[in-house]
Amino acid sequence: MEQFSDPQIHLAVPEQVDEIFAIMSGVAAQMEHPEYYVIDDRDYVARHISQEGFTLLWMEGETVAGFLIVHLPRPGDEHNLGNDLGFSPRQLLLSAHMESAAILPQFRGRGIQKKLLAAAGGRVRQMGFQYSLCTVHPDNLPSLKSLQSLGYQVAATKLKYGGKLRHIMKKELGSIQGGFPMKGLHHIALWAPDESGFRQALEFYNKVLGCPVVHTWERKGQSAAMLDLGGTRLELVIDPAGANGPFAHIAFDVEDVDAVVETVRAAGRPITMEPTDVSLGPDYPARVAFCKGPIGELVEFFQVK
Ligand SMILES: CC(C)(COP(=O)(O)OP(=O)(O)OC[C@H]1O[C@@H](n2cnc3c(N)ncnc32)[C@H](O)[C@@H]1OP(=O)(O)O)[C@@H](O)C(=O)NCCC(=O)NCCS
């Protein structure tokens, strides 16, 4: 079982959905100012046990005293609060939401929401998120104070949830990697020894394994192709020296090649190709750079332009 800094904090499991939803709906029904606390349905709670985020509980013995639901927006989620703050696509990918918190009235006054927020912030940071975002009504002082005391700041104030006034609160969690979280693997590249090897490899990956050819282009006067492996791509290129074996490089999908290269350089890794604008065919401009990895591997940073 995952341990948190406070032993009373637990990760919710599916069997606790009804108990959490009962607290959520019970607290909402008793609100002096109902507009402060907008709630969702049971299915929403169920989806935030593991699929769309996670839920932290504060336990008093066997009793759930309160909860905090964390939502992890998927790429392209129009409800990502970073959209309200003008976040870049990369910042949106690195944003987590502290979505819904409620403490049963008899357990309030002990800063439990704050402890849950701190634990959740630590957890999403470990997961690689860099921004923690949430909304709060400007007059919901217990919630606002809990957030502010943890370093959350008012980043915008606007109408949300069909016309309800909300501060959008933001906290920068910082990167635990200290570098640049990758957007994923862009491609793996294989050397073919010559044109005939290239054709055989293309035939195998395209015709036998059914990987669609996404791009073809000429590299130094020789054939090159990019195939879709189902999310990640495979680049087939011809090795001019013909002697380096089939593995060419792995390429990370990055937001800013130049910034990554400066970090890699500062870490002492040789840059074997400085950031360069390239074209993989007429409709595929990219900016790429290469470095030598610690065990001799060639690593590419690939920024789609
Ligand atoms: C918001 C909520 C989760 C906070 O519960 P809690 O963790 O027990 O909060 P506390 O009572 O310990 O109060 C937190 C802070 O607000 C302050 N506070 C509490 N009530 C206050 C009030 N009426 N006026 C001003 N400050 C107040 C506390 O002094 C404390 O400040 P401190 O950190 O400087 O000591 C709880 O009030 C709740 O369930 N509310 C209903 C649902 C809700 O509004 N959820 C938030 C929106 S998602």
The ligand as a Gaussian input file, in Angstrom:
#p B3LYP/6-31G(d) Opt

LIG

0 1
 C      -13.075000      23.592000       2.403000
 C      -12.948000      22.495000       3.420000
 C      -12.579000      21.191000       2.712000
 C      -11.818000      22.870000       4.384000
 O      -11.852000      22.011000       5.492000
 P      -10.644000      21.995000       6.546000
 O       -9.459000      21.369000       5.949000
 O      -11.151000      21.358000       7.760000
 O      -10.320000      23.524000       6.739000
 P      -10.056000      24.287000       8.109000
 O      -11.336000      24.470000       8.840000
 O       -8.947000      23.615000       8.823000
 O       -9.650000      25.743000       7.597000
 C       -8.552000      25.974000       6.727000
 C       -8.082000      27.394000       6.903000
 O       -9.173000      28.311000       6.685000
 C       -9.412000      29.097000       7.852000
 N      -10.847000      29.254000       7.996000
 C      -11.767000      28.317000       8.264000
 N      -12.998000      28.847000       8.300000
 C      -12.837000      30.166000       8.049000
 C      -13.746000      31.274000       7.962000
 N      -15.038000      31.105000       8.107000
 N      -13.237000      32.468000       7.704000
 C      -11.911000      32.651000       7.527000
 N      -11.022000      31.664000       7.591000
 C      -11.466000      30.437000       7.863000
 C       -8.803000      28.312000       8.980000
 O       -8.442000      29.158000      10.044000
 C       -7.599000      27.705000       8.306000
 O       -6.624000      28.709000       8.152000
 P       -5.111000      28.502000       8.596000
 O       -4.560000      27.468000       7.640000
 O       -4.525000      29.841000       8.408000
 O       -5.172000      27.999000       9.982000
 C      -14.281000      22.293000       4.214000
 O      -14.619000      23.529000       4.766000
 C      -15.407000      21.784000       3.355000
 O      -15.610000      20.576000       3.213000
 N      -16.188000      22.703000       2.775000
 C      -17.305000      22.358000       1.909000
 C      -16.857000      21.882000       0.540000
 C      -15.943000      22.893000      -0.122000
 O      -16.165000      24.092000      -0.091000
 N      -14.882000      22.377000      -0.779000
 C      -13.898000      23.246000      -1.421000
 C      -14.238000      23.529000      -2.830000
 S      -13.734000      22.210000      -3.878000

